[in-house]
Amino acid sequence: LLLAGFALAGSGLTALPARAAEDHQMDPATSEALTKVKDMTDTKDWDGAIAMLSALEGNVNPSGYDASVIEEVLSKLYMQKGDYKKALDLCTQLLAKNPKPEIEARMMRGLTRLRSS
């Protein structure tokens, strides 16, 4: 399944732009979990969404596309929850693993919002 324009509605979070998603295949289990996470964020169940993604994170290739998506969404969930240190740590890890311009731009936007909070 392709992740196309997945948005965490109501929270202002977006996992990936559609352009980046076109280049990657996502495991069906990850896609299904992200759909459930979206529902959780609609009700601001940050802890439930974090728990679901954290459990899934151990079951994916740590250097794969799914892991990057999970880490990016987790960092944004931690920002929403107000755990800025954890969000920053995840952003730093993601940038170290994936030094790509589009990922860096999204993380920098998140860090800018983090610093202004």
C-alpha positions, 0 to 999 in steps of 0.5 A: 500500500502506498501512503499518499497524503496521510494526515493526522487530522485535527492535530496539524500533523502530516506524516509525509507529502504525497510526492515522497510517498510515491517512491516507497512501498509501506508494509500493510501492517504499518499502513493499518497502524497509521490509520488507527493512529490517525483515529487516536489523534482525532481524539487527542489520544497521544499516549495511545498513538505513541504506544501503538507506534512504539510497539510497531517500531520494534517489528520493522526494519530499523533502516527501512522506510517504515521505520523512518515514517514511524519515527517522524510521526512519533516525533510529531506526536511527542511535540503535540503531547508537550514532550519536546526533549523526546521529540527533539531526540527523535528528530535528531535520530531521523536526520542522522539516519536519513540526511535527505533534503525533504526530511530535513525540511520537515524536521526543521519546520517541526524544530522551529515550532518546538523552539517557539513553544 
